[in-house]
Amino acid sequence: MEPDELEPPLPPPPPPQPIIEEEEGERMCRYCFDGEEEGELIAPCACKGGQRWVHLECLRRWQRMVLVSQPTHPMFHGDDLRQQTCNVCKQPYTCEPPTRHDLMRSFTGVEIASLVDVGCIIAAGEEFSRELEEQLDGMPPYLRHASSYEHWCRSAYVITGVQDDDGLYELTLDTERSLERLREALGSDGATVSLRGKRLRATARGSLEGAEDIGEALAALEAPATVVLVEVNADGTPTPRSCGDDHVAAVNVCRPLPEDWDNPRSRAAVATALDTISTKFGAEWREECDKVRLVHHVGGPCDARSIVRCFVLGTGGARGYSIVESLPDAMLLAARLAKKASESRDLSQGIGPGARVRLQNLATATDLNGVLGVVLDTARGDRWKVALASEDGTSRIVTCRPETLVPETSSLYGHPPTPIEQNESSDDDESMDGGIEAAPPAEHGAPITSDATPATGTVLCFWGDARWSRTQLLGEIARGHWGMCRAYARDVHAAPDQRRSGLEDRLVFAPVTAMTEESIVRARTQMRPLREQARLAAQGEEGAAEDAASPRRASDASNEPPPPPSPMGSP
């Protein structure tokens, strides 16, 4: 939040006018023109005569249409009085309007709304991705990188956090000019401002902690300072918070950076993490943590110059990874697992905590041969605990002998940017350097393979993330942009080019409603026959494969003569 975004608060709405009873004719709803036979009629405002009566359901339908016409991003909401105030008499409705969150949930359905939780996935729809790609194709490279479109195309975001909103906004004032801009935006009480249609009041927190008169304290404040604002109603009382205000954070697992990606910012982040570890735990652990393999990802557009989340492979139970906020903590967790295992096992062949493996040569559970997994820890004897990343999403930990495990050859790293994209990325410390903006979605390139390396621990590092309010996210889902599903272990452990495609049959999308974008509806209609053709073709291939594998068919082809022709006229 910047001081230039602040404005003086709007005056509170006038109190509702008393309704004067008058003689009237037949009651009918001013929206649908039906009477009480279609439902109870109410008088929600100060209108008289034929405009007085409405069905509550008709009023709700009107409010929904107002909502449909608005952008989903909270920055552009403002105060749309049509949802709260009668557009005829200009008086507030006496019945409380439904919340934006409730309306959005009615568009998406309860099933999707329940998936907004840690460990679930938000994935861009095929139609949405194609639409963005068409727009990107028409942009010059510098504009492509400046837009956020590349963050959304063919993306799959794993939700890493859902936090309650406390209604507080922290405003950092570094200069006297920014402080003066805040004072100019203050209302008559000397403590209230407006931000994107919201009324915010300064509190006795931050640089104003302990102040008894907020207005006087703001007038005497000097830069640099931090002012904490709280959202309030027109009467000055704090605005109640709901789950619709929750902050949702997620990282994109589909944009890994190349193995040789290196720039000043990443080097500084790793060096700082190692220094922190050395200070707290000593030089020995710094050396162990320096061996941990780091796989960098473009996590999202928010706070993109920082590592905001890490996934430590080989932890988290059956999921096979745990979500850690800081890089030092993630590196230390991975290093401790590797060091513990190295005291009793040889990790040089690529089998150890955090290593991705394939199961092979299983004599009993033959259905698990070829299944991807991630090594968790040592087990009794010489065995390893392995969390399976099966395609059906079954969470399962198995104990395996070393000879039944082989290191996975698909790489976790991404493709390097093209020479053109690399040349257009600056290499100074003031920008997101080294080509991070140009990292393509993993499925755009051919699979990358890698040789087995010593199992010294693996951490996926995410530069930036995506953030929504719960209501905003449901709104974008209702538009048709995103689908959701629960995350499987394979969604993180599979090769990057398989992560988004592996979600295709699992994603749940909102039904088509008045909220759905017209372009999305049109694209889905055009794609429906093509998808049906692809489904039938796949069924045909499966049937042919089953026929070829059938013992009866094999004997027909090799040993038995063909049947005699049917008599004429026989079916």
Steps between C-alpha positions, in 0.01 A plus 500: 500500500636839397412845643402622152213249496332662802206739473284694747219275631156527344227643724276237660174427316191694615278323755204312351188707462180385674255322276167685486208264468266588217208345325615278219367268235604144421844405629751376243876460478668787317750256346286210373153665519355192673304515821494320833405172332869472396632566849492744788537868403716729711561877506883523527532879456308829513338471157122541477229393263584246233873512582455404864469122486752235395556129541811440707620248241460762223701751703771240558507426128552872432784515751661196338491673161668806652772270630544331160574836340788572740866387475602222738812677633430681830696804378221579254199429717445838664156579637243401239190652662266311270544189712428681826280794404178532301571671167159671510462653849878485576433353845692199640315171477353395834595137435870432523641411156676165466876516535719485192642174630156339532409606148826369354458171681152469350659529153778245560313250717589367844730226366745747345474743791606220738819442296646839592733349756867419553609203289249558220582615146381796296566438129443721197231371266592407145278771350640764734859401418437512124340841531800634691745343255327668209534835674864432587580416137396851400711673765862615469732305734545783750124532537456124539735501797335809649157333489410217735364278224804272490438414865152365421542311170485121550568545869428281800517675838528300822332688787760556771304713745152629587508772766223692672479868412518728804392809308833676566701686234860600565612822333874573481583871471865545401493870410342821621314521169331163556409608854355824367298306242347298782407817691337645187281191470380508861135569566349750739582285802869516413540121510288345220581453129347316204676227299325340200161573652593377849502723807825460697584654836845538651561296816732525799742253344833531320646848537178614672515235773381640833344814345181612674394754235568348156432827316752696703755220478469487118543876478825478700635187329834516318633276220605226481200349672257209486127560536260208552146553372189294576190471282193659661132553423343840441425530873866436588459147631744234367368317196423136587726254319380185328664199338455678166777738611749216558837534325580207268862447390619243245813420296524389138667158467512518118775758442830353621819683406796336324759307700769754413280802583710740699481872570605749769169486681491121530865487606431762767193312627692172533805669658280677756327171584834324550628786717188475716550125540868547585420761765232288668634147457869525415730450202439124483132544420577778256715250309224236506234749385722618217466149350120517481368516144286808435247503214381855439151577367313809385236476771277793406477876450477610864827573683680348200847615610495280810482131577163492674448122540702179481399137456733255676485163324514184711291644785131549572401134532304343214494831313877479462573870557445770760439870449757721674497880501870586525791375290736446800242281676436302181870440429563397860209253500620337177863489618411340833307219330787433259766508771303262723460252213865529395613371839371153410451499123687577180325794331740533209277296263214747522282311750434696820260745667339733247605291198238419234500131412315236299405162646618193309542121528222463759400134512180534707355848447569490127245775435741745666784434257574823315315722750668830590586567863716717724728360769409611852735338749681184596305196619601181676798317361612645170153605386358841411162661567355630174194723449329395178395761245252280315282639224177410679598722794510219756703614803721213601837441665680175421823343624738393222832323466774702324503262201132578430568873460654679203560878483245690291654632179257783424642833613335746739659793316350711225603600151726802447337805337548548128796719390259783416336486842837475672635806318197704599541416869729738680779374724505773760390475857216748455287264293395137518822405328642198324190431290255409777220685319556288190479158667239315289235263638666159530260323264610725212831314472615142455562296818842547657693203636780499756753255638489373857676727751579446868191534719590808702148640535275691260316828553264664249533880538219726380572859405176685564150362521140582403262652751125542505231569753272199528217697341721624216617147421144365494410787267776408255395136516141603430626690193629168368871581532601232751421146604580337833578158642677342793875465459660159456862425587578457129394860432828606664725198445422434132712654226401869458364443148251244640364700794235707323399230252459253787216714640283494189253232609485618861431873476157624599373815330210726592179444304411745224304787653446870438844548658684291239694702244350481151834407341534204738149378418568532127832314524348217704219462246750478215725253685221263610477297174880485473531364852230243429689388188821471704318297766355260246837465329664419835233240572561347158873475563441340841259250344750412228772452760276272708409298191865459410580384853207258522607128499195407293586751229860387498398139443258607230781666312766234542343157531136486391376535141256779424130409532315402179305773326135539600236370261343757271227692674628414849576791735 
